């Protein structure tokens, strides 16, 4: 009986994690389509005793807040899709990004918009790389454009500046990645942007790069400065 109870408990816990993952993935896809041109950069779901709060990170948060009609429309669609009611309250908050240039989603949407306007690929990507460089915070950026960029043969073009962490858990913690697709006359192009931000030893969300080494300043030598060493006398 105990083994069956444990299996049932594990199954319900497993189902809960799967359901939470499906909820976040579906909500993320919906908001990417709806708020992509406003620099949508992800969500954070917080569940407490009062209800559920969804924090939407966007670079153009002020433009979203101006259109209250748009927010009400998004809220009503989410309520109908996920069966929220008065008993289970639900609220949306728009959170602005501290640095727009370091947001991979915003840079990918920027590339997508300029490609639709007919701007050459190399010019668009060089502007993105320069914008990330000017922040003096990012350690590296990589942009990959794949598809029929020139001619009838599809290929991938990779543009890179600096260096990026590509393995282990730091890849998930410190690299911001975004993927977008743009439909042009010659076909569909894929856009992938990766931005690596190193906080110079300062923790990001409680995490630090494992290979960071801090070198302390050497202590002053008392004999060179002419000071006499202090000796403690026994009491």
Z-matrix of the N, CA and C atoms (Angstrom, degrees):
N
C 1 1.467
C 2 1.527 1 111.41
N 3 1.359 2 115.03 1 -39.63
C 4 1.462 3 118.07 2 -178.91
C 5 1.527 4 111.42 3 -65.16
N 6 1.363 5 115.76 4 -39.62
C 7 1.459 6 119.16 5 -179.27
C 8 1.522 7 111.35 6 -65.37
N 9 1.327 8 117.58 7 -40.23
C 10 1.470 9 120.32 8 178.60
C 11 1.523 10 110.95 9 -67.02
N 12 1.359 11 116.90 10 -37.06
C 13 1.468 12 120.24 11 177.95
C 14 1.527 13 110.54 12 -65.33
N 15 1.350 14 116.45 13 -40.13
C 16 1.453 15 119.72 14 178.61
C 17 1.526 16 111.16 15 -65.39
N 18 1.337 17 115.27 16 -41.92
C 19 1.465 18 119.21 17 179.03
C 20 1.527 19 110.98 18 -62.64
N 21 1.360 20 116.04 19 -41.21
C 22 1.465 21 119.75 20 178.44
C 23 1.510 22 112.23 21 -64.47
N 24 1.350 23 115.78 22 -39.88
C 25 1.460 24 120.27 23 179.35
C 26 1.526 25 110.67 24 -65.90
N 27 1.348 26 115.64 25 -42.17
C 28 1.472 27 119.67 26 179.12
C 29 1.519 28 111.29 27 -65.03
N 30 1.352 29 116.17 28 -38.00
C 31 1.465 30 120.05 29 -179.44
C 32 1.521 31 111.35 30 -65.92
N 33 1.352 32 116.58 31 -42.40
C 34 1.465 33 119.08 32 179.31
C 35 1.532 34 111.11 33 -66.33
N 36 1.341 35 117.10 34 -38.36
C 37 1.463 36 120.37 35 177.91
C 38 1.534 37 110.26 36 -65.70
N 39 1.324 38 115.33 37 -39.80
C 40 1.468 39 120.21 38 179.18
C 41 1.528 40 110.42 39 -65.11
N 42 1.337 41 116.23 40 -42.05
C 43 1.463 42 120.27 41 178.75
C 44 1.526 43 111.12 42 -63.41
N 45 1.335 44 116.39 43 -36.21
C 46 1.464 45 120.03 44 -179.95
C 47 1.530 46 110.44 45 -64.42
N 48 1.351 47 116.96 46 -44.39
C 49 1.464 48 120.12 47 178.73
C 50 1.522 49 111.27 48 -63.55
N 51 1.338 50 116.16 49 -40.68
C 52 1.464 51 119.95 50 179.21
C 53 1.529 52 110.25 51 -64.79
N 54 1.357 53 116.18 52 -43.32
C 55 1.468 54 120.14 53 179.96
C 56 1.526 55 111.40 54 -63.68
N 57 1.344 56 117.53 55 -40.36
C 58 1.468 57 120.46 56 177.41
C 59 1.526 58 111.48 57 -64.00
N 60 1.335 59 116.25 58 -39.63
C 61 1.456 60 119.49 59 178.74
C 62 1.522 61 112.85 60 -66.16
N 63 1.330 62 116.56 61 -41.02
C 64 1.471 63 120.79 62 178.09
C 65 1.528 64 110.27 63 -65.49
N 66 1.348 65 116.70 64 -40.36
C 67 1.469 66 121.24 65 179.16
C 68 1.533 67 110.83 66 -61.12
N 69 1.339 68 116.41 67 -47.01
C 70 1.469 69 119.47 68 -178.58
C 71 1.528 70 111.57 69 -68.14
N 72 1.343 71 117.11 70 -38.03
C 73 1.467 72 119.82 71 -179.60
C 74 1.528 73 111.16 72 -66.54
N 75 1.334 74 116.97 73 -43.32
C 76 1.468 75 120.45 74 -179.76
C 77 1.523 76 111.28 75 -67.32
N 78 1.330 77 115.73 76 -41.62
C 79 1.467 78 120.07 77 179.07
C 80 1.527 79 111.17 78 -66.48
N 81 1.324 80 116.72 79 -38.56
C 82 1.470 81 121.16 80 179.29
C 83 1.531 82 110.74 81 -64.80
N 84 1.327 83 117.01 82 -41.38
C 85 1.466 84 120.19 83 179.44
C 86 1.531 85 111.17 84 -66.12
N 87 1.327 86 116.38 85 -40.85
C 88 1.470 87 120.39 86 179.24
C 89 1.524 88 111.38 87 -63.84
N 90 1.331 89 117.01 88 -44.79
C 91 1.464 90 120.51 89 -178.40
C 92 1.533 91 111.60 90 -71.91
N 93 1.337 92 117.48 91 -29.33
C 94 1.471 93 120.09 92 175.65
C 95 1.518 94 110.81 93 -63.41
N 96 1.330 95 116.56 94 -41.37
C 97 1.467 96 120.14 95 178.53
C 98 1.530 97 111.48 96 -70.93
N 99 1.330 98 116.69 97 -38.10
C 100 1.462 99 120.42 98 -174.21
C 101 1.523 100 112.37 99 -79.79
N 102 1.338 101 116.76 100 -45.32
C 103 1.476 102 121.29 101 -173.11
C 104 1.524 103 112.68 102 -111.25
N 105 1.331 104 117.79 103 21.85
C 106 1.463 105 120.32 104 -178.87
C 107 1.514 106 112.85 105 -62.05
N 108 1.337 107 117.28 106 -40.27
C 109 1.478 108 119.39 107 -178.19
C 110 1.519 109 112.53 108 -74.00
N 111 1.330 110 117.77 109 -10.43
C 112 1.465 111 120.90 110 175.83
C 113 1.529 112 112.09 111 -95.00
N 114 1.333 113 117.26 112 9.56
C 115 1.462 114 120.28 113 179.26
C 116 1.506 115 113.11 114 76.48
N 117 1.344 116 116.72 115 42.39
C 118 1.470 117 120.85 116 178.46
C 119 1.524 118 109.77 117 -62.29
N 120 1.356 119 116.47 118 130.59
C 121 1.466 120 121.00 119 -172.83
C 122 1.519 121 113.55 120 -127.61
N 123 1.323 122 118.63 121 13.45
C 124 1.464 123 119.77 122 176.32
C 125 1.520 124 112.77 123 127.54
N 126 1.335 125 114.55 124 172.39
C 127 1.466 126 121.02 125 -178.48
C 128 1.521 127 110.06 126 -129.47
N 129 1.317 128 114.33 127 161.51
C 130 1.462 129 122.26 128 173.96
C 131 1.522 130 107.13 129 -138.51
N 132 1.333 131 116.85 130 117.40
C 133 1.463 132 122.48 131 -176.66
C 134 1.515 133 108.85 132 -99.28
N 135 1.328 134 116.30 133 124.75
C 136 1.467 135 122.07 134 178.33
C 137 1.529 136 109.00 135 -121.60
N 138 1.318 137 115.40 136 123.52
C 139 1.472 138 121.56 137 -179.93
C 140 1.525 139 108.42 138 -112.99
N 141 1.335 140 116.49 139 124.93
C 142 1.465 141 121.24 140 178.40
C 143 1.520 142 109.13 141 -134.83
N 144 1.337 143 115.90 142 -169.47
C 145 1.474 144 120.40 143 -177.74
C 146 1.522 145 112.11 144 -67.49
N 147 1.329 146 117.22 145 -31.32
C 148 1.467 147 120.92 146 -178.19
C 149 1.519 148 110.74 147 -72.16
N 150 1.334 149 117.33 148 -43.63
C 151 1.466 150 121.29 149 -177.82
C 152 1.519 151 110.52 150 168.18
N 153 1.304 152 116.20 151 -155.96
C 154 1.461 153 123.09 152 -178.10
C 155 1.527 154 109.21 153 -108.50
N 156 1.322 155 115.98 154 131.19
C 157 1.461 156 121.60 155 177.32
C 158 1.522 157 108.68 156 -119.26
N 159 1.329 158 116.10 157 127.49
C 160 1.460 159 122.06 158 178.67
C 161 1.525 160 107.92 159 -111.00
N 162 1.326 161 116.40 160 118.30
C 163 1.464 162 121.66 161 178.12
C 164 1.526 163 108.53 162 -99.05
N 165 1.313 164 115.74 163 120.51
C 166 1.464 165 122.30 164 -178.82
C 167 1.516 166 108.47 165 -102.47
N 168 1.334 167 116.71 166 119.38
C 169 1.464 168 121.60 167 178.22
C 170 1.521 169 108.98 168 -91.18
N 171 1.321 170 115.73 169 127.78
C 172 1.467 171 120.87 170 -179.14
C 173 1.518 172 109.45 171 -148.67
N 174 1.337 173 115.91 172 147.98
C 175 1.464 174 120.14 173 179.82
C 176 1.520 175 111.55 174 -76.51
N 177 1.337 176 117.26 175 -35.59
C 178 1.463 177 121.06 176 178.29
C 179 1.523 178 109.76 177 -102.25
N 180 1.335 179 115.35 178 60.34
C 181 1.466 180 120.47 179 -177.37
C 182 1.527 181 111.35 180 -65.86
N 183 1.339 182 116.94 181 -34.53
C 184 1.467 183 119.80 182 -178.64
C 185 1.527 184 110.94 183 -65.15
N 186 1.341 185 117.16 184 -38.76
C 187 1.465 186 119.96 185 178.98
C 188 1.522 187 111.41 186 -66.05
N 189 1.340 188 116.81 187 -35.24
C 190 1.471 189 119.70 188 177.91
C 191 1.516 190 110.22 189 -69.43
N 192 1.352 191 116.52 190 -40.68
C 193 1.470 192 119.89 191 -178.88
C 194 1.524 193 111.89 192 -66.55
N 195 1.339 194 116.74 193 -28.65
C 196 1.470 195 118.60 194 177.89
C 197 1.517 196 111.39 195 -65.12
N 198 1.334 197 116.50 196 -38.60
C 199 1.469 198 119.70 197 -179.96
C 200 1.511 199 111.14 198 -89.91
N 201 1.318 200 117.28 199 79.26
C 202 1.471 201 121.41 200 179.61
C 203 1.536 202 111.44 201 -62.95
N 204 1.322 203 116.18 202 -29.09
C 205 1.462 204 119.91 203 178.42
C 206 1.523 205 110.69 204 -62.46
N 207 1.340 206 116.51 205 -38.98
C 208 1.462 207 121.44 206 179.10
C 209 1.520 208 110.92 207 -64.98
N 210 1.333 209 117.07 208 -40.67
C 211 1.469 210 120.80 209 -180.00
C 212 1.519 211 110.50 210 -66.01
N 213 1.330 212 116.77 211 -42.89
C 214 1.471 213 120.11 212 179.07
C 215 1.524 214 111.07 213 -63.89
N 216 1.321 215 116.47 214 -37.81
C 217 1.460 216 120.00 215 179.07
C 218 1.532 217 110.96 216 -65.63
N 219 1.337 218 116.87 217 -43.62
C 220 1.467 219 120.86 218 178.34
C 221 1.526 220 110.31 219 -63.52
N 222 1.329 221 116.31 220 -42.27
C 223 1.463 222 120.51 221 -178.83
C 224 1.523 223 111.54 222 -63.68
N 225 1.324 224 117.23 223 -42.30
C 226 1.468 225 120.17 224 -179.93
C 227 1.529 226 111.34 225 -66.57
N 228 1.348 227 117.62 226 -38.36
C 229 1.461 228 120.25 227 178.58
C 230 1.526 229 111.53 228 -65.35
N 231 1.355 230 116.79 229 -40.72
C 232 1.467 231 120.06 230 178.92
C 233 1.528 232 110.32 231 -67.21
N 234 1.334 233 117.58 232 -39.93
C 235 1.463 234 121.04 233 178.84
C 236 1.528 235 111.51 234 -61.84
N 237 1.341 236 116.67 235 -42.08
C 238 1.461 237 119.51 236 179.83
C 239 1.523 238 111.94 237 -69.72
N 240 1.337 239 115.97 238 -38.02
C 241 1.474 240 118.58 239 -176.67
C 242 1.517 241 111.94 240 -70.70
N 243 1.339 242 118.33 241 -41.39
C 244 1.460 243 121.54 242 -174.32
C 245 1.528 244 112.92 243 -105.93
N 246 1.340 245 117.28 244 14.48
C 247 1.477 246 123.14 245 171.89
C 248 1.533 247 112.95 246 57.41
N 249 1.337 248 115.81 247 50.21
C 250 1.465 249 119.62 248 173.35
C 251 1.524 250 108.96 249 -84.32
N 252 1.338 251 115.90 250 143.70
C 253 1.464 252 121.06 251 -178.78
C 254 1.524 253 108.73 252 -135.28
N 255 1.337 254 115.76 253 -174.35
C 256 1.470 255 120.17 254 179.35
C 257 1.524 256 111.38 255 -67.21
N 258 1.335 257 116.54 256 -31.97
C 259 1.467 258 119.48 257 178.08
C 260 1.536 259 110.73 258 -67.18
N 261 1.328 260 116.30 259 -40.28
C 262 1.462 261 121.37 260 177.83
C 263 1.526 262 108.14 261 -107.16
N 264 1.323 263 117.05 262 90.91
C 265 1.458 264 121.64 263 -173.52
C 266 1.527 265 110.97 264 -71.30
N 267 1.328 266 113.71 265 154.76
C 268 1.459 267 120.59 266 -174.53
C 269 1.522 268 108.17 267 -144.87
N 270 1.339 269 116.04 268 134.18
C 271 1.465 270 120.29 269 -177.09
C 272 1.527 271 109.58 270 -139.87
N 273 1.347 272 115.57 271 152.39
C 274 1.467 273 122.70 272 179.73
C 275 1.526 274 109.06 273 -120.38
N 276 1.329 275 115.75 274 135.14
C 277 1.462 276 121.49 275 174.12
C 278 1.515 277 109.17 276 -126.61
N 279 1.337 278 116.27 277 138.69
C 280 1.465 279 122.37 278 177.59
C 281 1.523 280 107.98 279 -100.72
N 282 1.329 281 116.50 280 120.85
C 283 1.466 282 121.82 281 -177.01
C 284 1.530 283 108.09 282 -112.35
N 285 1.354 284 119.16 283 121.95
C 286 1.474 285 120.55 284 178.40
C 287 1.519 286 111.72 285 -74.11
N 288 1.323 287 116.05 286 154.89
C 289 1.463 288 121.80 287 178.20
C 290 1.529 289 109.96 288 -86.65
N 291 1.343 290 118.16 289 140.63
C 292 1.466 291 119.41 290 179.65
C 293 1.522 292 112.99 291 -68.50
N 294 1.345 293 117.76 292 -36.78
C 295 1.473 294 121.85 293 -179.31
C 296 1.523 295 108.34 294 -134.92
N 297 1.329 296 115.98 295 111.08
C 298 1.467 297 120.58 296 -176.87
C 299 1.519 298 111.59 297 -68.75
N 300 1.333 299 117.43 298 -37.05
C 301 1.466 300 120.66 299 -175.80
C 302 1.517 301 112.27 300 -66.53
N 303 1.343 302 118.07 301 -22.58
C 304 1.463 303 121.58 302 -178.65
C 305 1.521 304 112.66 303 -92.55
N 306 1.319 305 117.53 304 7.66
C 307 1.466 306 121.83 305 179.36
C 308 1.530 307 108.63 306 -96.35
N 309 1.334 308 116.60 307 117.81
C 310 1.462 309 120.56 308 -177.81
C 311 1.525 310 111.43 309 -67.50
N 312 1.336 311 117.49 310 -35.67
C 313 1.469 312 120.48 311 179.88
C 314 1.528 313 110.96 312 -64.62
N 315 1.333 314 116.18 313 -41.97
C 316 1.468 315 119.72 314 179.46
C 317 1.532 316 110.81 315 -65.58
N 318 1.329 317 117.23 316 -41.43
C 319 1.458 318 120.31 317 179.40
C 320 1.533 319 111.05 318 -66.03
N 321 1.335 320 117.31 319 -37.88
C 322 1.464 321 120.11 320 178.28
C 323 1.529 322 111.27 321 -66.47
N 324 1.337 323 116.52 322 -40.73
C 325 1.468 324 119.79 323 177.14
C 326 1.535 325 110.80 324 -66.21
N 327 1.330 326 116.59 325 -34.91
C 328 1.465 327 121.23 326 178.00
C 329 1.533 328 110.62 327 -64.75
N 330 1.348 329 115.76 328 -43.54
C 331 1.470 330 119.83 329 177.10
C 332 1.522 331 110.54 330 -63.11
N 333 1.322 332 116.28 331 -42.39
C 334 1.472 333 120.62 332 -179.54
C 335 1.522 334 111.51 333 -60.70
N 336 1.334 335 116.99 334 -45.14
C 337 1.469 336 120.91 335 -178.77
C 338 1.529 337 111.35 336 -64.38
N 339 1.342 338 117.11 337 -40.49
C 340 1.466 339 119.73 338 -177.83
C 341 1.526 340 111.83 339 -72.72
N 342 1.334 341 116.77 340 -33.35
C 343 1.464 342 119.12 341 176.62
C 344 1.530 343 111.18 342 -67.39
N 345 1.328 344 116.90 343 -35.28
C 346 1.467 345 120.37 344 176.73
C 347 1.530 346 111.34 345 -66.89
N 348 1.336 347 116.49 346 -28.01
C 349 1.466 348 120.31 347 177.46
C 350 1.533 349 112.52 348 -79.00
N 351 1.348 350 117.49 349 -9.96
C 352 1.467 351 120.79 350 178.24
C 353 1.508 352 114.75 351 96.72
N 354 1.331 353 118.75 352 12.88
C 355 1.464 354 121.60 353 178.54
C 356 1.528 355 109.82 354 -72.44
N 357 1.338 356 118.84 355 139.56
C 358 1.469 357 120.39 356 177.95
C 359 1.529 358 112.63 357 -59.15
N 360 1.333 359 115.13 358 147.18
C 361 1.466 360 120.95 359 -174.01
C 362 1.521 361 111.03 360 -63.19
N 363 1.333 362 116.89 361 -46.21
C 364 1.466 363 119.51 362 -176.04
C 365 1.520 364 112.01 363 -63.75
N 366 1.318 365 117.80 364 -36.43
C 367 1.466 366 121.54 365 178.50
C 368 1.526 367 110.88 366 -67.10
N 369 1.329 368 116.74 367 -41.89
C 370 1.471 369 120.93 368 -179.67
C 371 1.520 370 110.71 369 -64.14
N 372 1.331 371 116.66 370 -45.81
C 373 1.460 372 120.56 371 -177.00
C 374 1.527 373 111.08 372 -68.00
N 375 1.328 374 117.59 373 -38.45
C 376 1.471 375 119.63 374 178.60
C 377 1.530 376 111.17 375 -63.64
N 378 1.326 377 117.55 376 -36.15
C 379 1.466 378 120.54 377 175.89
C 380 1.527 379 111.30 378 -63.74
N 381 1.330 380 116.59 379 -40.64
C 382 1.471 381 120.90 380 178.90
C 383 1.525 382 110.61 381 -65.05
N 384 1.324 383 116.86 382 -45.16
C 385 1.469 384 120.11 383 179.35
C 386 1.527 385 111.46 384 -61.97
N 387 1.327 386 117.27 385 -40.80
C 388 1.467 387 120.42 386 178.68
C 389 1.523 388 111.85 387 -66.40
N 390 1.334 389 117.02 388 -37.88
C 391 1.469 390 119.88 389 178.61
C 392 1.525 391 111.23 390 -63.55
N 393 1.331 392 116.66 391 -40.09
C 394 1.469 393 120.02 392 179.48
C 395 1.529 394 110.16 393 -70.72
N 396 1.331 395 117.69 394 -37.46
C 397 1.477 396 121.24 395 179.02
C 398 1.519 397 111.44 396 -61.61
N 399 1.333 398 116.35 397 -41.44
C 400 1.470 399 120.41 398 -174.47
C 401 1.524 400 113.01 399 -64.84
N 402 1.317 401 118.44 400 -18.75
C 403 1.465 402 119.66 401 -179.60
C 404 1.523 403 112.25 402 -69.19
N 405 1.362 404 116.84 403 -24.91
C 406 1.469 405 122.48 404 -177.64
C 407 1.524 406 112.75 405 59.39
N 408 1.317 407 116.71 406 20.48
C 409 1.470 408 121.49 407 177.53
C 410 1.525 409 110.23 408 -115.61
N 411 1.338 410 116.42 409 -40.77
C 412 1.463 411 120.71 410 -178.07
C 413 1.521 412 110.68 411 -70.68
N 414 1.332 413 115.14 412 141.97
C 415 1.455 414 121.42 413 177.05
C 416 1.520 415 112.13 414 -94.39
N 417 1.328 416 117.05 415 -19.97
C 418 1.451 417 119.04 416 -179.02
C 419 1.511 418 111.46 417 -170.22
N 420 1.322 419 116.08 418 156.25
C 421 1.460 420 122.23 419 178.26
C 422 1.530 421 107.44 420 -147.22
N 423 1.329 422 115.08 421 143.53
C 424 1.463 423 120.87 422 178.97
C 425 1.520 424 108.83 423 -137.24
N 426 1.330 425 116.40 424 131.91
C 427 1.462 426 123.04 425 178.59
C 428 1.520 427 108.08 426 -124.78
N 429 1.328 428 116.92 427 127.90
C 430 1.462 429 122.59 428 178.51
C 431 1.525 430 108.21 429 -120.12
N 432 1.311 431 116.70 430 123.11
C 433 1.466 432 123.06 431 175.32
C 434 1.524 433 107.11 432 -112.96
N 435 1.315 434 117.67 433 119.33
C 436 1.462 435 121.08 434 -177.34
C 437 1.526 436 109.81 435 -124.23
N 438 1.328 437 114.89 436 144.24
C 439 1.462 438 120.82 437 -179.60
C 440 1.524 439 110.38 438 133.32
N 441 1.320 440 115.84 439 -162.61
C 442 1.473 441 121.08 440 179.49
C 443 1.530 442 109.52 441 -83.99
N 444 1.328 443 114.95 442 76.47
C 445 1.462 444 120.00 443 -179.75
C 446 1.524 445 109.63 444 -71.87
N 447 1.336 446 116.05 445 -48.30
C 448 1.464 447 121.72 446 176.94
C 449 1.518 448 108.04 447 -134.29
N 450 1.317 449 116.58 448 131.93
C 451 1.458 450 120.46 449 177.29
C 452 1.511 451 112.37 450 75.70
N 453 1.324 452 115.74 451 -170.37
C 454 1.455 453 122.01 452 -175.61
C 455 1.528 454 113.14 453 -91.29
N 456 1.324 455 116.93 454 -11.51
C 457 1.464 456 119.27 455 -179.20
C 458 1.533 457 110.03 456 -93.59
N 459 1.326 458 115.00 457 127.34
C 460 1.466 459 119.84 458 179.81
C 461 1.525 460 110.40 459 -78.32
N 462 1.315 461 115.98 460 142.42
C 463 1.463 462 121.64 461 177.55
C 464 1.524 463 108.53 462 -154.85
N 465 1.301 464 114.61 463 170.46
C 466 1.468 465 120.80 464 179.39
C 467 1.522 466 109.48 465 -113.61
N 468 1.325 467 116.09 466 132.53
C 469 1.467 468 122.18 467 176.59
C 470 1.523 469 108.60 468 -111.74
N 471 1.323 470 115.51 469 127.40
C 472 1.467 471 121.30 470 -177.67
C 473 1.523 472 109.70 471 -113.40
N 474 1.327 473 115.57 472 126.96
C 475 1.466 474 122.37 473 177.24
C 476 1.526 475 107.54 474 -119.84
N 477 1.330 476 116.40 475 131.38
C 478 1.461 477 119.39 476 -172.50
C 479 1.521 478 110.48 477 -142.06
N 480 1.328 479 114.95 478 144.71
C 481 1.466 480 122.30 479 172.10
C 482 1.517 481 108.13 480 -138.22
N 483 1.338 482 117.10 481 137.90
C 484 1.457 483 120.71 482 179.90
C 485 1.518 484 111.25 483 76.58
N 486 1.333 485 115.70 484 -151.30
C 487 1.461 486 120.42 485 178.50
C 488 1.520 487 109.24 486 -135.38
N 489 1.335 488 115.36 487 157.76
C 490 1.456 489 121.56 488 -179.04
C 491 1.524 490 109.46 489 -131.74
N 492 1.314 491 116.09 490 146.82
C 493 1.461 492 121.78 491 172.40
C 494 1.528 493 107.60 492 -79.72
N 495 1.314 494 117.12 493 127.25
C 496 1.466 495 120.38 494 -173.76
C 497 1.519 496 113.94 495 -117.88
N 498 1.331 497 119.16 496 -2.25
C 499 1.462 498 120.64 497 -177.26
C 500 1.519 499 110.58 498 -133.82
N 501 1.330 500 114.47 499 160.91
C 502 1.459 501 121.25 500 173.34
C 503 1.519 502 113.86 501 75.08
N 504 1.318 503 114.61 502 -172.90
C 505 1.460 504 121.71 503 -179.61
C 506 1.522 505 113.24 504 -67.30
N 507 1.362 506 120.43 505 -34.00
C 508 1.477 507 119.12 506 177.60
C 509 1.519 508 113.77 507 -57.65
N 510 1.333 509 117.78 508 -25.70
C 511 1.466 510 120.32 509 177.08
C 512 1.528 511 110.80 510 -61.00
N 513 1.334 512 116.59 511 -37.52
C 514 1.461 513 120.69 512 179.47
C 515 1.530 514 111.99 513 -81.16
N 516 1.341 515 117.16 514 -27.68
C 517 1.462 516 120.68 515 -174.22
C 518 1.525 517 113.23 516 -86.37
N 519 1.345 518 117.86 517 -34.45
C 520 1.458 519 120.98 518 -169.74
C 521 1.519 520 114.26 519 -113.88
N 522 1.328 521 118.95 520 -7.64
C 523 1.467 522 120.53 521 -178.51
C 524 1.527 523 108.75 522 -108.38
N 525 1.326 524 114.96 523 123.79
C 526 1.460 525 122.23 524 175.71
C 527 1.530 526 107.63 525 -93.96
N 528 1.336 527 116.11 526 123.39
C 529 1.466 528 120.96 527 -174.24
C 530 1.522 529 109.79 528 -126.32
N 531 1.320 530 115.91 529 142.17
C 532 1.466 531 121.81 530 178.56
C 533 1.515 532 109.26 531 -144.25
N 534 1.334 533 116.29 532 143.26
C 535 1.465 534 123.21 533 179.38
C 536 1.525 535 108.39 534 -127.71
N 537 1.313 536 116.47 535 130.66
C 538 1.463 537 122.22 536 177.11
C 539 1.527 538 108.92 537 -134.71
N 540 1.332 539 115.94 538 159.65
C 541 1.462 540 122.46 539 177.54
C 542 1.526 541 108.77 540 -127.08
N 543 1.322 542 115.23 541 137.22
C 544 1.458 543 120.53 542 -179.35
C 545 1.527 544 108.23 543 -125.79
N 546 1.327 545 115.83 544 131.50
C 547 1.461 546 121.84 545 -178.87
C 548 1.525 547 109.54 546 -95.91
N 549 1.337 548 115.51 547 113.39
C 550 1.457 549 121.76 548 177.59
C 551 1.528 550 109.62 549 -111.97
N 552 1.320 551 115.19 550 179.18
C 553 1.461 552 119.74 551 -176.57
C 554 1.531 553 111.38 552 -65.67
N 555 1.344 554 116.82 553 -36.91
C 556 1.457 555 119.71 554 -177.30
C 557 1.524 556 112.66 555 -82.18
N 558 1.326 557 118.02 556 -10.70
C 559 1.463 558 121.36 557 179.67
C 560 1.523 559 111.02 558 146.94
N 561 1.314 560 115.48 559 -164.99
C 562 1.463 561 122.02 560 -178.33
C 563 1.522 562 109.17 561 -98.02
N 564 1.335 563 115.97 562 130.71
C 565 1.462 564 122.13 563 175.69
C 566 1.519 565 109.36 564 -105.73
N 567 1.323 566 115.88 565 140.80
C 568 1.454 567 121.60 566 175.31
C 569 1.517 568 110.95 567 -100.81
N 570 1.328 569 116.32 568 138.19
C 571 1.469 570 122.18 569 -178.90
C 572 1.526 571 107.88 570 -123.30
N 573 1.321 572 116.42 571 125.33
C 574 1.469 573 121.24 572 175.41
C 575 1.523 574 108.58 573 -128.24
N 576 1.330 575 115.82 574 127.98
C 577 1.471 576 121.84 575 -179.04
C 578 1.524 577 108.49 576 -123.40
N 579 1.329 578 116.24 577 131.08
C 580 1.467 579 122.40 578 175.20
C 581 1.524 580 108.52 579 -126.33
N 582 1.323 581 116.10 580 132.18
C 583 1.464 582 121.67 581 178.79
C 584 1.527 583 108.30 582 -128.74
N 585 1.333 584 115.35 583 126.71
C 586 1.466 585 121.77 584 -179.47
C 587 1.519 586 108.96 585 -106.63
N 588 1.334 587 115.69 586 119.02
C 589 1.470 588 121.80 587 -178.79
C 590 1.517 589 108.12 588 -115.05
N 591 1.322 590 116.22 589 118.38
C 592 1.463 591 122.25 590 176.55
C 593 1.519 592 108.05 591 -106.21
N 594 1.319 593 116.87 592 126.20
C 595 1.459 594 121.22 593 -175.44
C 596 1.523 595 113.36 594 -87.22
N 597 1.323 596 117.47 595 17.83
C 598 1.471 597 121.65 596 177.90
C 599 1.529 598 111.15 597 54.58
N 600 1.318 599 115.37 598 47.80
C 601 1.454 600 119.12 599 177.28
C 602 1.506 601 114.78 600 89.92
N 603 1.328 602 117.92 601 -18.77
C 604 1.462 603 120.16 602 176.73
C 605 1.523 604 109.08 603 -74.87
N 606 1.285 605 117.06 604 139.13
C 607 1.459 606 121.23 605 -174.41
C 608 1.521 607 110.63 606 -72.52
N 609 1.323 608 115.60 607 138.78
C 610 1.458 609 122.21 608 175.06
C 611 1.521 610 107.67 609 -109.34
N 612 1.338 611 116.65 610 112.26
C 613 1.465 612 122.68 611 -176.48
C 614 1.527 613 110.95 612 55.19
N 615 1.337 614 116.17 613 39.33
C 616 1.463 615 120.15 614 178.85
C 617 1.510 616 114.55 615 78.85
N 618 1.350 617 118.94 616 9.47
C 619 1.466 618 121.63 617 -177.30
C 620 1.526 619 109.34 618 -123.26
N 621 1.336 620 114.72 619 150.00
C 622 1.457 621 121.26 620 -178.62
C 623 1.523 622 109.21 621 -135.40
N 624 1.336 623 116.15 622 150.01
C 625 1.457 624 119.30 623 177.62
C 626 1.529 625 110.11 624 -62.94
N 627 1.335 626 117.93 625 133.55
C 628 1.476 627 119.08 626 -175.81
C 629 1.524 628 114.27 627 -69.08
N 630 1.339 629 118.51 628 -22.09
C 631 1.465 630 120.20 629 -177.62
C 632 1.523 631 112.77 630 -97.74
N 633 1.330 632 117.58 631 11.98
C 634 1.467 633 119.45 632 -179.82
C 635 1.524 634 109.88 633 -75.69
N 636 1.327 635 116.62 634 129.99
C 637 1.465 636 122.51 635 179.92
C 638 1.525 637 107.94 636 -121.61
N 639 1.314 638 116.98 637 124.65
C 640 1.458 639 122.19 638 178.99
C 641 1.526 640 108.96 639 -100.83
N 642 1.330 641 116.16 640 123.80
C 643 1.468 642 121.59 641 -179.25
C 644 1.524 643 108.14 642 -101.68
N 645 1.319 644 116.43 643 118.22
C 646 1.461 645 121.71 644 -179.47
C 647 1.526 646 110.57 645 -82.73
N 648 1.326 647 114.71 646 152.66
C 649 1.458 648 120.18 647 175.85
C 650 1.533 649 109.57 648 -68.97
N 651 1.337 650 117.65 649 140.05
C 652 1.487 651 118.93 650 -179.81
C 653 1.521 652 111.08 651 -67.68
N 654 1.318 653 115.29 652 147.73
C 655 1.458 654 120.33 653 178.10
C 656 1.525 655 110.11 654 -75.49
N 657 1.326 656 115.69 655 150.33
C 658 1.465 657 120.22 656 179.61
C 659 1.521 658 110.34 657 -69.58
N 660 1.324 659 114.49 658 137.77
C 661 1.460 660 120.18 659 178.82
C 662 1.532 661 108.69 660 -81.22
N 663 1.331 662 116.16 661 121.43
C 664 1.467 663 120.12 662 -175.55
C 665 1.522 664 111.90 663 -67.69
N 666 1.337 665 117.99 664 -29.32
C 667 1.464 666 120.02 665 -178.22
C 668 1.531 667 110.91 666 -73.24
N 669 1.369 668 116.67 667 -32.55
C 670 1.459 669 119.45 668 179.39
C 671 1.516 670 111.17 669 -73.94
N 672 1.332 671 117.58 670 -34.12
C 673 1.466 672 120.55 671 -179.33
C 674 1.521 673 112.66 672 -80.37
N 675 1.352 674 117.46 673 -10.46
C 676 1.460 675 120.35 674 178.01
C 677 1.507 676 113.58 675 88.77
N 678 1.319 677 119.75 676 6.40
C 679 1.452 678 121.74 677 178.69
C 680 1.519 679 109.74 678 -82.85
N 681 1.307 680 115.28 679 145.60
C 682 1.455 681 120.63 680 177.80
C 683 1.520 682 109.38 681 -87.59
N 684 1.319 683 115.63 682 135.80
C 685 1.487 684 117.44 683 178.81
C 686 1.519 685 110.09 684 -67.18
N 687 1.291 686 116.68 685 139.26
C 688 1.467 687 122.57 686 179.93
C 689 1.501 688 108.95 687 -83.50
N 690 1.333 689 116.19 688 132.24
C 691 1.471 690 121.57 689 178.04
C 692 1.511 691 108.36 690 -113.89
N 693 1.263 692 115.52 691 137.72
C 694 1.469 693 120.49 692 -179.84
C 695 1.530 694 109.41 693 -89.28
N 696 1.307 695 117.26 694 128.74
C 697 1.475 696 121.73 695 179.20
C 698 1.515 697 108.87 696 -89.74
N 699 1.303 698 117.87 697 139.42
C 700 1.474 699 119.79 698 179.81
C 701 1.518 700 110.47 699 -68.05
N 702 1.293 701 114.65 700 141.53
C 703 1.457 702 119.96 701 -179.82
C 704 1.526 703 109.91 702 -76.31
